[in-house]
Amino acid sequence: MEKIVLPEIQNYNQIDVYLANGGFESARKAFTQTTDDIIDQVKKSGLRGRGGAAFSCGLKWSFMPKTTDKPKYLCINGDESEPGSFKDRQIFEDNPFQLIEGAIITCYAIGARVAYLYIRGEYHKWIKLMQSAIDEAYSRGFLGAKMKETFSTDFSCELYIHKGAGAYICGEESSLMNSIMGLRGYPRVKPPFPAQNGLWGCPTTINNVETITNIPAIIKNGWEWFSKIGAPKHPGTILFGISGHVNKPGLYELPSGTLLTDIIFNYADGIPGNKKIKCVIPGGTSMPPLRGDQLEGVRMDAESLKAAGSSIGTGGIMVMDEDTNLLKVLLRIAHFYHHESCGQCTPCREGTGWMEKTLHRIDEGKGSSADLDLLISVANNIEGNTICALGEAAAWPVKFMIERFRDEFEKHVGKDISIPVPNKVHSMRGTAVPLEDIQK
């Protein structure tokens, strides 16, 4: 995978290089302003979360109570377990100090004295790199008690890395908090929301790594500057990770609203062998796929992709050429979400398993056309019926892949294959359930 490095600033991951290019001056500037001013600037900038939901960052910050007798916390979500997404690890490797500076400004704005950087457990290399950068920031007085002297302020904050344990579900914000607290990574029912009841029952704000890394540039250049980059309703640059059947896969920082076809053909240099595109997943595997003949005019921002029938997600673009077996692709995706379901919600726990089993049956040549309708039905019954969004993450690829590529899936099934129906259905936990009860 090709690594994009800006030639004009080499070794930006070294603290002396970062300082020579204005590093930590945004934090210094922020400390001369009120916290309300900082929040207002971020809100006016239009910065939206880069973790998938694309929610207004400044608005989320404003939910934190102004006065409370409890400590406040910041959680930075670097779990990055979404298949197809690899942007956060590049920030850990190439731009760690801008992330740290963003965390400092965010803590000041929301009144948090402690921040936790939650990093995916499999990211051993990047955890070490970030810990080294944090240690350097402490030694230079940019974190901890020495901040008061370095920045001539009464404010100080601590930043700790929390290593995940390899669970995709902990990318969900409430599961992430439970994981930090030493509890099982189960999503919480909302309300209450994290700003009211977060870590250890205290007010907490959760933002993605890329979101936080944008903060120093907004404070340095002003909210007007940021708001004029890219799509008006989803401004700024976005880190697009493109993979699959392209000549130059890699990570590209581009203005939001860039044409999807420009990213594929102008930046990633097109498809090997000049083959046709069959399918593109625009934001990681949990997002609805798009047909290759539906890409014209599609722009990579939240509003445009919503209109096209998908979502920006994490900006992980996965390209599949005309020779791709989409049944194999969908089976692999379904296996992932079945494996990663935490099991708390019955529709997700049971439904992900049934979808994977049904796809296996089709892949083995034992499926019927009715199985395709069954898969869509199961997906519809998962969607909207779970505590967290993993239900939609599992359901959408199955539902939309079959609906949008029905002709291809029909090639894998027989029209007249009859499937014996038992009078009892055994759940995945082995409990026999009368069929009539299921049908009710």
NUBA-512045 format. One record per residue (C-alpha): residue in three letters; z, x, y; residue number from 1. Coordinates in nm, 3 decimals. Layout:
REC    aa        zz        xx        yy     i
REC   ALA         Z         X         Y   NUM
...
***
This chain:
REC    aa        zz        xx        yy     i
REC   MET     0.000     0.000     0.000     1
REC   GLU    -0.112     0.151     0.326     2
REC   LYS     0.159     0.234     0.575     3
REC   ILE     0.075     0.180     0.942     4
REC   VAL     0.235     0.438     1.176     5
REC   LEU     0.176     0.434     1.551     6
REC   PRO     0.044     0.784     1.631     7
REC   GLU     0.186     0.796     1.984     8
REC   ILE     0.548     0.777     1.866     9
REC   GLN     0.614     0.981     1.553    10
REC   ASN     0.955     0.991     1.383    11
REC   TYR     1.080     0.681     1.564    12
REC   ASN     1.344     0.650     1.292    13
REC   GLN     1.520     0.957     1.430    14
REC   ILE     1.786     0.880     1.688    15
REC   ASP     1.681     1.154     1.933    16
REC   VAL     1.321     1.025     1.932    17
REC   TYR     1.447     0.669     1.978    18
REC   LEU     1.665     0.775     2.272    19
REC   ALA     1.379     0.972     2.429    20
REC   ASN     1.174     0.651     2.429    21
REC   GLY     1.434     0.434     2.601    22
REC   GLY     1.655     0.361     2.304    23
REC   PHE     1.979     0.169     2.375    24
REC   GLU     1.881     0.118     2.739    25
REC   SER     1.831    -0.253     2.666    26
REC   ALA     2.189    -0.273     2.539    27
REC   ARG     2.307    -0.092     2.851    28
REC   LYS     2.113    -0.342     3.062    29
REC   ALA     2.252    -0.637     2.866    30
REC   PHE     2.611    -0.533     2.936    31
REC   THR     2.547    -0.575     3.310    32
REC   GLN     2.461    -0.943     3.255    33
REC   THR     2.660    -1.244     3.143    34
REC   THR     2.635    -1.367     2.785    35
REC   ASP     2.489    -1.695     2.912    36
REC   ASP     2.214    -1.500     3.087    37
REC   ILE     2.124    -1.316     2.766    38
REC   ILE     2.111    -1.636     2.562    39
REC   ASP     1.904    -1.806     2.831    40
REC   GLN     1.651    -1.520     2.834    41
REC   VAL     1.610    -1.530     2.457    42
REC   LYS     1.574    -1.907     2.468    43
REC   LYS     1.310    -1.893     2.743    44
REC   SER     1.121    -1.617     2.562    45
REC   GLY     1.034    -1.864     2.288    46
REC   LEU     1.141    -1.623     2.013    47
REC   ARG     1.150    -1.812     1.685    48
REC   GLY     1.315    -1.696     1.365    49
REC   ARG     1.103    -1.466     1.153    50
REC   GLY     1.280    -1.547     0.827    51
REC   GLY     1.078    -1.856     0.739    52
REC   ALA     1.217    -2.156     0.927    53
REC   ALA     1.076    -2.047     1.268    54
REC   PHE     1.374    -2.204     1.450    55
REC   SER     1.442    -2.116     1.814    56
REC   CYS     1.656    -1.802     1.818    57
REC   GLY     1.814    -1.866     2.158    58
REC   LEU     1.893    -2.224     2.068    59
REC   LYS     2.067    -2.110     1.751    60
REC   TRP     2.275    -1.864     1.954    61
REC   SER     2.376    -2.142     2.192    62
REC   PHE     2.538    -2.334     1.904    63
REC   MET     2.818    -2.077     1.888    64
REC   PRO     3.135    -2.215     2.052    65
REC   LYS     3.223    -2.050     2.381    66
REC   THR     3.596    -2.061     2.322    67
REC   THR     3.771    -2.043     1.987    68
REC   ASP     4.087    -1.896     1.844    69
REC   LYS     3.889    -1.767     1.546    70
REC   PRO     3.680    -1.449     1.526    71
REC   LYS     3.301    -1.484     1.543    72
REC   TYR     3.053    -1.312     1.314    73
REC   LEU     2.687    -1.216     1.306    74
REC   CYS     2.499    -1.200     0.976    75
REC   ILE     2.162    -1.023     0.968    76
REC   ASN     1.955    -1.143     0.676    77
REC   GLY     1.769    -0.855     0.509    78
REC   ASP     1.774    -1.000     0.158    79
REC   GLU     1.391    -1.018     0.157    80
REC   SER     1.342    -1.145    -0.197    81
REC   GLU     1.046    -1.371    -0.119    82
REC   PRO     0.752    -1.258    -0.338    83
REC   GLY     0.479    -1.136    -0.106    84
REC   SER     0.715    -1.030     0.174    85
REC   PHE     0.786    -0.664     0.255    86
REC   LYS     0.831    -0.651     0.634    87
REC   ASP     1.206    -0.598     0.664    88
REC   ARG     1.211    -0.285     0.450    89
REC   GLN     0.956    -0.128     0.686    90
REC   ILE     1.194    -0.188     0.977    91
REC   PHE     1.476    -0.025     0.778    92
REC   GLU     1.253     0.275     0.718    93
REC   ASP     1.064     0.316     1.047    94
REC   ASN     1.267     0.139     1.317    95
REC   PRO     1.636     0.123     1.220    96
REC   PHE     1.780     0.193     1.564    97
REC   GLN     1.598    -0.093     1.735    98
REC   LEU     1.750    -0.321     1.470    99
REC   ILE     2.095    -0.173     1.542   100
REC   GLU     2.045    -0.215     1.917   101
REC   GLY     1.934    -0.574     1.861   102
REC   ALA     2.251    -0.637     1.661   103
REC   ILE     2.465    -0.495     1.943   104
REC   ILE     2.301    -0.720     2.205   105
REC   THR     2.325    -1.024     1.977   106
REC   CYS     2.694    -0.964     1.907   107
REC   TYR     2.760    -0.936     2.279   108
REC   ALA     2.567    -1.256     2.354   109
REC   ILE     2.744    -1.471     2.094   110
REC   GLY     3.085    -1.305     2.126   111
REC   ALA     3.096    -1.151     1.778   112
REC   ARG     3.293    -0.833     1.718   113
REC   VAL     3.170    -0.780     1.362   114
REC   ALA     2.818    -0.791     1.219   115
REC   TYR     2.711    -0.778     0.854   116
REC   LEU     2.368    -0.652     0.757   117
REC   TYR     2.293    -0.813     0.420   118
REC   ILE     2.031    -0.608     0.232   119
REC   ARG     1.862    -0.695    -0.096   120
REC   GLY     2.038    -0.515    -0.381   121
REC   GLU     1.719    -0.363    -0.521   122
REC   TYR     1.650    -0.187    -0.189   123
REC   HIS     1.847     0.125    -0.285   124
REC   LYS     1.633     0.362    -0.077   125
REC   TRP     1.642     0.145     0.233   126
REC   ILE     2.016     0.080     0.206   127
REC   LYS     2.073     0.455     0.219   128
REC   LEU     1.836     0.492     0.514   129
REC   MET     2.008     0.214     0.710   130
REC   GLN     2.356     0.346     0.631   131
REC   SER     2.253     0.689     0.758   132
REC   ALA     2.122     0.532     1.082   133
REC   ILE     2.441     0.328     1.128   134
REC   ASP     2.654     0.639     1.073   135
REC   GLU     2.453     0.822     1.341   136
REC   ALA     2.495     0.528     1.580   137
REC   TYR     2.872     0.543     1.529   138
REC   SER     2.882     0.920     1.580   139
REC   ARG     2.689     0.889     1.909   140
REC   GLY     2.916     0.613     2.037   141
REC   PHE     2.670     0.323     2.011   142
REC   LEU     2.891     0.134     1.764   143
REC   GLY     3.267     0.097     1.726   144
REC   ALA     3.545     0.181     1.969   145
REC   LYS     3.341     0.455     2.141   146
REC   MET     3.104     0.189     2.277   147
REC   LYS     3.344     0.119     2.563   148
REC   GLU     3.298     0.472     2.690   149
REC   THR     2.926     0.503     2.609   150
REC   PHE     2.826     0.177     2.777   151
REC   SER     3.113     0.153     3.032   152
REC   THR     3.206    -0.190     2.898   153
REC   ASP     3.505    -0.367     2.751   154
REC   PHE     3.296    -0.487     2.457   155
REC   SER     3.271    -0.319     2.118   156
REC   CYS     3.150    -0.426     1.775   157
REC   GLU     3.134    -0.305     1.417   158
REC   LEU     2.828    -0.314     1.188   159
REC   TYR     2.861    -0.309     0.810   160
REC   ILE     2.602    -0.316     0.532   161
REC   HIS     2.661    -0.562     0.250   162
REC   LYS     2.455    -0.491    -0.060   163
REC   GLY     2.324    -0.797    -0.241   164
REC   ALA     2.343    -0.837    -0.615   165
REC   GLY     1.983    -0.930    -0.689   166
REC   ALA     1.983    -1.306    -0.636   167
REC   TYR     1.693    -1.470    -0.449   168
REC   ILE     1.919    -1.765    -0.360   169
REC   CYS     2.130    -1.536    -0.138   170
REC   GLY     1.845    -1.528     0.111   171
REC   GLU     1.957    -1.882     0.198   172
REC   GLU     2.201    -1.848     0.486   173
REC   SER     2.504    -2.024     0.339   174
REC   SER     2.460    -1.852     0.001   175
REC   LEU     2.441    -1.523     0.188   176
REC   MET     2.775    -1.595     0.354   177
REC   ASN     2.935    -1.691     0.024   178
REC   SER     2.806    -1.367    -0.126   179
REC   ILE     2.960    -1.160     0.156   180
REC   MET     3.290    -1.341     0.098   181
REC   GLY     3.285    -1.247    -0.269   182
REC   LEU     3.205    -1.599    -0.387   183
REC   ARG     2.925    -1.721    -0.609   184
REC   GLY     2.595    -1.745    -0.422   185
REC   TYR     2.582    -2.124    -0.401   186
REC   PRO     2.427    -2.296    -0.098   187
REC   ARG     2.665    -2.513     0.101   188
REC   VAL     2.621    -2.876     0.196   189
REC   LYS     2.556    -2.911     0.571   190
REC   PRO     2.713    -3.015     0.798   191
REC   PRO     2.931    -2.830     0.883   192
REC   PHE     2.685    -2.567     0.999   193
REC   PRO     2.758    -2.192     1.013   194
REC   ALA     2.826    -2.200     1.388   195
REC   GLN     3.124    -2.424     1.312   196
REC   ASN     3.222    -2.309     0.962   197
REC   GLY     3.071    -1.980     0.855   198
REC   LEU     3.225    -1.663     0.717   199
REC   TRP     3.585    -1.730     0.616   200
REC   GLY     3.568    -2.060     0.800   201
REC   CYS     3.483    -1.891     1.130   202
REC   PRO     3.185    -1.941     1.367   203
REC   THR     2.886    -1.742     1.240   204
REC   THR     2.525    -1.687     1.344   205
REC   ILE     2.261    -1.581     1.089   206
REC   ASN     1.930    -1.423     1.194   207
REC   ASN     1.654    -1.241     1.009   208
REC   VAL     1.606    -0.863     1.046   209
REC   GLU     1.272    -0.897     1.225   210
REC   THR     1.417    -1.157     1.463   211
REC   ILE     1.702    -0.929     1.569   212
REC   THR     1.467    -0.630     1.608   213
REC   ASN     1.272    -0.823     1.876   214
REC   ILE     1.577    -0.861     2.103   215
REC   PRO     1.579    -0.517     2.276   216
REC   ALA     1.213    -0.556     2.381   217
REC   ILE     1.284    -0.900     2.531   218
REC   ILE     1.579    -0.770     2.732   219
REC   LYS     1.383    -0.463     2.845   220
REC   ASN     1.059    -0.635     2.945   221
REC   GLY     1.180    -0.984     3.033   222
REC   TRP     1.134    -1.321     2.868   223
REC   GLU     0.812    -1.392     3.061   224
REC   TRP     0.644    -1.086     2.908   225
REC   PHE     0.735    -1.192     2.554   226
REC   SER     0.641    -1.556     2.604   227
REC   LYS     0.283    -1.462     2.701   228
REC   ILE     0.213    -1.274     2.376   229
REC   GLY     0.020    -1.470     2.113   230
REC   ALA     0.054    -1.844     2.052   231
REC   PRO     0.234    -2.026     2.337   232
REC   LYS     0.455    -2.233     2.105   233
REC   HIS     0.532    -1.941     1.872   234
REC   PRO     0.510    -1.632     2.095   235
REC   GLY     0.550    -1.263     2.024   236
REC   THR     0.413    -1.029     1.764   237
REC   ILE     0.469    -1.090     1.394   238
REC   LEU     0.480    -0.842     1.108   239
REC   PHE     0.215    -0.964     0.866   240
REC   GLY     0.234    -0.818     0.517   241
REC   ILE    -0.099    -0.865     0.344   242
REC   SER    -0.139    -0.803    -0.028   243
REC   GLY    -0.361    -0.900    -0.319   244
REC   HIS    -0.739    -0.870    -0.326   245
REC   VAL    -0.801    -0.686     0.001   246
REC   ASN    -0.930    -0.333     0.061   247
REC   LYS    -0.646    -0.226     0.291   248
REC   PRO    -0.323    -0.404     0.197   249
REC   GLY    -0.027    -0.321     0.416   250
REC   LEU     0.190    -0.425     0.708   251
REC   TYR     0.025    -0.512     1.040   252
REC   GLU     0.204    -0.603     1.364   253
REC   LEU    -0.019    -0.849     1.546   254
REC   PRO     0.017    -1.124     1.807   255
REC   SER     0.112    -1.461     1.664   256
REC   GLY    -0.185    -1.693     1.645   257
REC   THR    -0.419    -1.421     1.518   258
REC   LEU    -0.696    -1.574     1.306   259
REC   LEU    -0.617    -1.550     0.936   260
REC   THR    -0.975    -1.444     0.867   261
REC   ASP    -0.944    -1.163     1.127   262
REC   ILE    -0.637    -1.028     0.947   263
REC   ILE    -0.817    -1.038     0.613   264
REC   PHE    -1.155    -0.900     0.721   265
REC   ASN    -1.091    -0.696     1.039   266
REC   TYR    -0.753    -0.542     0.961   267
REC   ALA    -0.734    -0.550     0.580   268
REC   ASP    -1.105    -0.464     0.557   269
REC   GLY    -1.216    -0.760     0.348   270
REC   ILE    -1.234    -0.831    -0.023   271
REC   PRO    -1.318    -0.563    -0.282   272
REC   GLY    -1.676    -0.603    -0.403   273
REC   ASN    -1.741    -0.854    -0.123   274
REC   LYS    -1.624    -1.131    -0.353   275
REC   LYS    -1.544    -1.477    -0.225   276
REC   ILE    -1.187    -1.584    -0.147   277
REC   LYS    -1.058    -1.851    -0.381   278
REC   CYS    -0.700    -1.889    -0.253   279
REC   VAL    -0.467    -1.757     0.017   280
REC   ILE    -0.091    -1.806     0.031   281
REC   PRO    -0.012    -1.741     0.401   282
REC   GLY     0.364    -1.691     0.408   283
REC   GLY     0.508    -1.583     0.074   284
REC   THR     0.490    -1.765    -0.260   285
REC   SER     0.705    -2.059    -0.149   286
REC   MET     0.444    -2.174     0.103   287
REC   PRO     0.161    -2.419     0.018   288
REC   PRO    -0.160    -2.231    -0.072   289
REC   LEU    -0.489    -2.275     0.113   290
REC   ARG    -0.835    -2.292    -0.039   291
REC   GLY    -1.075    -2.014     0.048   292
REC   ASP    -1.313    -2.267     0.202   293
REC   GLN    -1.036    -2.398     0.432   294
REC   LEU    -0.964    -2.075     0.621   295
REC   GLU    -1.209    -2.104     0.910   296
REC   GLY    -1.020    -2.140     1.238   297
REC   VAL    -0.673    -2.113     1.080   298
REC   ARG    -0.437    -1.912     1.300   299
REC   MET    -0.117    -1.739     1.192   300
REC   ASP     0.148    -1.924     1.385   301
REC   ALA     0.386    -2.204     1.290   302
REC   GLU     0.201    -2.491     1.458   303
REC   SER    -0.148    -2.392     1.344   304
REC   LEU    -0.047    -2.341     0.982   305
REC   LYS     0.140    -2.670     0.980   306
REC   ALA    -0.178    -2.843     1.094   307
REC   ALA    -0.368    -2.663     0.818   308
REC   GLY    -0.125    -2.791     0.556   309
REC   SER     0.090    -2.483     0.503   310
REC   SER     0.359    -2.280     0.680   311
REC   ILE     0.410    -1.936     0.835   312
REC   GLY     0.707    -1.854     0.610   313
REC   THR     0.777    -1.480     0.613   314
REC   GLY     0.423    -1.387     0.712   315
REC   GLY     0.347    -1.252     0.365   316
REC   ILE    -0.026    -1.316     0.317   317
REC   MET    -0.142    -1.311    -0.047   318
REC   VAL    -0.519    -1.310    -0.101   319
REC   MET    -0.687    -1.406    -0.431   320
REC   ASP    -1.057    -1.361    -0.500   321
REC   GLU    -1.302    -1.583    -0.688   322
REC   ASP    -1.216    -1.433    -1.029   323
REC   THR    -0.844    -1.513    -1.007   324
REC   ASN    -0.693    -1.732    -1.278   325
REC   LEU    -0.478    -1.965    -1.069   326
REC   LEU    -0.304    -2.104    -1.378   327
REC   LYS    -0.168    -1.755    -1.451   328
REC   VAL    -0.068    -1.718    -1.085   329
REC   LEU     0.112    -2.051    -1.078   330
REC   LEU     0.285    -1.985    -1.410   331
REC   ARG     0.424    -1.660    -1.275   332
REC   ILE     0.543    -1.828    -0.955   333
REC   ALA     0.704    -2.114    -1.152   334
REC   HIS     0.882    -1.865    -1.378   335
REC   PHE     1.026    -1.687    -1.075   336
REC   TYR     1.174    -2.001    -0.918   337
REC   HIS     1.306    -2.127    -1.252   338
REC   HIS     1.476    -1.792    -1.306   339
REC   GLU     1.615    -1.779    -0.952   340
REC   SER     1.746    -2.137    -0.931   341
REC   CYS     2.121    -2.116    -0.886   342
REC   GLY     2.167    -2.428    -1.099   343
REC   GLN     2.383    -2.620    -0.852   344
REC   CYS     2.141    -2.911    -0.798   345
REC   THR     2.012    -3.103    -1.100   346
REC   PRO     1.657    -3.166    -0.969   347
REC   CYS     1.604    -2.793    -0.913   348
REC   ARG     1.792    -2.671    -1.220   349
REC   GLU     1.611    -2.905    -1.459   350
REC   GLY     1.284    -2.956    -1.274   351
REC   THR     1.195    -2.587    -1.238   352
REC   GLY     1.239    -2.546    -1.612   353
REC   TRP     1.023    -2.845    -1.697   354
REC   MET     0.748    -2.724    -1.464   355
REC   GLU     0.744    -2.380    -1.624   356
REC   LYS     0.742    -2.529    -1.977   357
REC   THR     0.457    -2.763    -1.891   358
REC   LEU     0.252    -2.481    -1.741   359
REC   HIS     0.315    -2.274    -2.053   360
REC   ARG     0.188    -2.562    -2.264   361
REC   ILE    -0.130    -2.579    -2.057   362
REC   ASP    -0.173    -2.202    -2.073   363
REC   GLU    -0.149    -2.217    -2.454   364
REC   GLY    -0.431    -2.471    -2.466   365
REC   LYS    -0.207    -2.760    -2.564   366
REC   GLY    -0.201    -2.945    -2.232   367
REC   SER    -0.368    -3.263    -2.120   368
REC   SER    -0.495    -3.393    -1.790   369
REC   ALA    -0.183    -3.609    -1.774   370
REC   ASP     0.026    -3.291    -1.759   371
REC   LEU    -0.121    -3.213    -1.419   372
REC   ASP     0.000    -3.548    -1.287   373
REC   LEU     0.334    -3.486    -1.455   374
REC   LEU     0.370    -3.152    -1.275   375
REC   ILE     0.301    -3.314    -0.938   376
REC   SER     0.550    -3.591    -1.020   377
REC   VAL     0.824    -3.343    -1.114   378
REC   ALA     0.754    -3.142    -0.797   379
REC   ASN     0.780    -3.457    -0.585   380
REC   ASN     1.114    -3.539    -0.745   381
REC   ILE     1.250    -3.194    -0.665   382
REC   GLU     1.127    -3.187    -0.307   383
REC   GLY     1.384    -3.320    -0.061   384
REC   ASN     1.651    -3.373    -0.327   385
REC   THR     1.834    -3.040    -0.324   386
REC   ILE     2.104    -2.885    -0.107   387
REC   CYS     1.887    -2.592     0.004   388
REC   ALA     1.517    -2.521     0.047   389
REC   LEU     1.473    -2.350    -0.290   390
REC   GLY     1.376    -2.692    -0.422   391
REC   GLU     1.080    -2.706    -0.186   392
REC   ALA     1.006    -2.338    -0.254   393
REC   ALA     0.967    -2.418    -0.623   394
REC   ALA     0.790    -2.752    -0.580   395
REC   TRP     0.532    -2.674    -0.312   396
REC   PRO     0.334    -2.405    -0.499   397
REC   VAL     0.304    -2.632    -0.804   398
REC   LYS     0.227    -2.950    -0.612   399
REC   PHE    -0.025    -2.809    -0.367   400
REC   MET    -0.189    -2.562    -0.603   401
REC   ILE    -0.274    -2.843    -0.845   402
REC   GLU    -0.374    -3.089    -0.573   403
REC   ARG    -0.597    -2.841    -0.390   404
REC   PHE    -0.744    -2.674    -0.699   405
REC   ARG    -0.749    -2.971    -0.934   406
REC   ASP    -1.099    -2.891    -1.053   407
REC   GLU    -0.990    -2.547    -1.172   408
REC   PHE    -0.682    -2.672    -1.355   409
REC   GLU    -0.883    -2.945    -1.526   410
REC   LYS    -1.076    -2.667    -1.700   411
REC   HIS    -0.758    -2.561    -1.879   412
REC   VAL    -0.663    -2.902    -2.019   413
REC   GLY    -0.807    -3.144    -2.273   414
REC   LYS    -0.876    -3.505    -2.182   415
REC   ASP    -0.772    -3.666    -2.511   416
REC   ILE    -0.478    -3.458    -2.624   417
REC   SER    -0.193    -3.694    -2.709   418
REC   ILE     0.159    -3.567    -2.665   419
REC   PRO     0.423    -3.726    -2.891   420
REC   VAL     0.697    -3.889    -2.685   421
REC   PRO     1.047    -3.872    -2.837   422
REC   ASN     1.293    -4.155    -2.800   423
REC   LYS     1.538    -3.908    -2.652   424
REC   VAL     1.482    -3.627    -2.406   425
REC   HIS     1.695    -3.314    -2.441   426
REC   SER     1.796    -3.159    -2.113   427
REC   MET     1.791    -2.781    -2.074   428
REC   ARG     2.164    -2.780    -2.138   429
REC   GLY     2.112    -2.943    -2.478   430
REC   THR     2.243    -3.292    -2.401   431
REC   ALA     2.045    -3.577    -2.555   432
REC   VAL     1.954    -3.839    -2.294   433
REC   PRO     1.809    -4.179    -2.398   434
REC   LEU     1.449    -4.204    -2.279   435
REC   GLU     1.502    -4.552    -2.137   436
REC   ASP     1.769    -4.412    -1.905   437
REC   ILE     1.523    -4.154    -1.772   438
REC   GLN     1.257    -4.421    -1.724   439
REC   LYS     1.497    -4.635    -1.523   440
***
